[in-house]
Amino acid sequence: MSAPIRVLAVDDDVEVRQLLQDYLGGHGYQVSVAADSQGMRAHLAQQLPDVVLLDVGLPGEDGLSLARFLREHHDLPVIMISGAGTPLDRIVGLEVGADDYLAKPFDPRELLARLKTVLRRYSRSPVAADPGVEAEPRLAVGDCRLDLQRHLLFDAAGAEIPLTAMEFELLSVFVQRPNRPLSRDQLLNLTQQRDWNPFDRSIDIRIARLRRKLETDPDKPQLIRTVRGVGYMFVPDSRG
C-alpha cells in the first residue's frame, strides 16, 4: 500500500485549516497545517510535503514571498488560496511560482480536483526521446553534458548539477531539437504536460531555473533563448 500524499496547508484562519484537515484527510491525504511563515519553514525543515496549499494574506511574510522561497529552494507543487480573486491577483500568484490559484470562499470539491491535477503534473515520468532518434550517452549543453539515459547533468569538471524530473524533461526536449523555436504549447505536449492551462507559468519558471544552472549570465541567456512571440529555442553553439 502506497504512503498517503502529504499536504502542507499554510493559512492563518483556523477554520480553513480545520476544513482542509477534515476534508482532505477524509479523502486519504495526510494534512499538516501551519499558521504563518515560521510554521511553514519549521515544517519544511522536518519533512518536505508533496504539495503546499498557501494562503496569500498571511501575517508577517505573505504568501507571495513564501511562494518565491519555495520555487527557489524546492520543486514542490504550490496552490495559492486567497480572498482576493481578481484576474490580476491570479496572474501575480502564478508569476511568482504558484502552479494554481483558488479564490476564497472555495468549494472543497474544486480544491480536491485542482489538487489532483497539479499532483499529476509532478508525478509524470521523464519524457522519452522521439522514436527513431538514437540517444547519445551525453549531449553537450554549453559547457555541460546531459546524460539522457541516466537523467543526469554534469558541469565541465564532471560534477553533477542537480536537476528535478521536470527540469530534465524540458532540457531533454531542447537538446534533441536544437535551433528550433518551440512554443509553450509544443513544450507542454513534448513533455507530456497536456493538462496545464494557458495561464500556467510552470514552464517559464523552470526555464528560468535551468538558465541559472546553465548560463554564464542568466539575465542574458545564450543557450535557452526567448523567441519573442513564439516561445523558446535551444542554441547549443552560441557562446564564446
Secondary structure, 3 states (H helix, E strand, C coil): CCCCCEEEEECCCHHHHHHHHHHHHHCCCEEEEECCHHHHHHHHHHCCCCEEEEECCCCCCCHHHHHHHHHHHCCCCEEEEECCCCHHHHHHHHHCCCCEEEECCCCHHHHHHHHHHHHHHHHCCCCCCCCCCCCCCCEEECCEEEECCCCEEECCCCCEECCCHHHHHHHHHHHCCCCCCEEHHHHHHHCCCCCCCCCCCHHHHHHHHHHHHHCCCCCCCCCEEEECCCEEEECCCCCC
